[in-house]
Amino acid sequence: MSQQDSINLVERYYAAFNGGDMATFLNLLTDDVIHDINQGRREIGKAAFTLFMGGMNTNYKEQLVEMVIMATEDGKRASAEFVVLGEYVKTDEGLPEANGQTYRLPAGAFFEIRDNKVARITNYYNLQDWIAQVTTG
């Protein structure tokens, strides 16, 4: 896969996310995808990722903007930096109570790419910044 092919893959991944097209979003993953959850555990497999996204889509409404995507020359790795514009709509276990608070959160993601699909996604954002925003917002 070329550098540009990897950039295009990540663009399609986030376009599907922003469009709420979970079928396309999930189809861009390998069956054995590794998902490193922000400041949390590692999950393996498309089924686990699908379950994770179900919870996310229930508790949050998010759009990703100001996207910058980079990839290695060989296309095996990519990264994205963006801003999450979100609304916290349903309380997520262990987090502050939700009542429609909005937030703007810088974030990033690292990708491993195999067979023209995402084989690993590692997400990062500052959880304490998010908690401060939804606690005061």
N, C-alpha and C positions, 0 to 999 in steps of 0.2 A: 504494500500500500504506500502511496506517495504521501509526502507532507500535506499537499493540498487535499488529497482524498480524506486524510484524517481530520483536517480542519472542516471539511464539508460534512463528515460524519457527526462531529460534535455540534455543528450548526443545526443539522437535522434533528439531533437529540434534543437540543434546547428549544427548537421551533415546535417540536411535538409537545414538549412539556408546557410551553407557554400557550399552546393551542388546546391544551386539555386532551390531546389525542393519545391516550394511554396505550392503545393497541400499537401504534407506530412507535411510540417511545420504548415500549418493552421489546418490540421486534428488533430494535437496534442493539440489543444485548446478546451476548453468548449465553447458552443455557447454563454454563457454570460461572457466570459473572460473579466477581468478588466485589462486595460493597462495603467499604470502610465508612461507617457512620460517623459523622462529626463528633469528635471527642468521646467516642463510644466503641461499640463492639464491631467485629467483622462478621458479615453474613455472606454465605455462598449460595449461589443458585438463583435462577430467574424467579422461582416460586417465592423465595424469601424476599426478593426485591419487590415483587408484585404486592405482597402483603404489607411491606413497609410503605410503599407508595399509597396503598389504600388508606392507611392511617394518616399519612400526610395530607392526602386530598380531603379527608374528613375534617381534620383539625385546622387546616390552613388554606388560604387562597393566596397564591403567589404568582408573580410575574418576574422574570429575570430580565434586567435591562443593562445597558452600558457594557455589553458583552465584548470581551477581547479574548480571542482564541489563538493559541500557538501550538505548534507541533514540531517534533524532531524531524530531521531530514528524511529518516527512514520510515516515518509514519507510525512507528510502534508506540509512541507516547505523545500525549497531548495534554494541554492544560487550558483552563478557562478562568478568567476573572470577571466578576459581574457584581451587580447590585440586586439584592432581593427586595422587591416591593411586596409587602405582604399584609394580610389581615389574619388575625388569630381568632378563629370563629368557634372552636370547640376546645374545651380544656384537654390538654394532653397530659397523661399520667405523670406525676412528679414535677410538673411545671406550674407556674402561676395560673390562676383562673382566667379563662377567656371570656371576653365580652366585646369582641369586635375591634380590639386594639389594632392599630396599624403600625407597621415598622418599615424601616429602610436599613438594610444590613449589607455591608460589603461581604463578599464570599468568594470562594475559589474552589476549583475541582481539578483533580489530576486523573488522567485516563491512561489505561493500557489498552492497546487496540490489537485485535487478532481476528483474522478471517473477515475483515471489513465490518467488524462489530466491536462494541465496547466489551472488553473482557474484565476490566477493573475500573471502578470509580471510587475515588477518595474525595469526600467533601469536607470543606472547612469553612467555618464562620465563628465569630466570637460569641459564644453562648451567653457570657455575662453581659455583653452589649445588648443582645436580644432580650434577656430577662429585664434589664434596666428599662428598655423601651416599652415593653408590654406591662411593666409594673407601674410606670408613670403615665403611660399613654392611654 
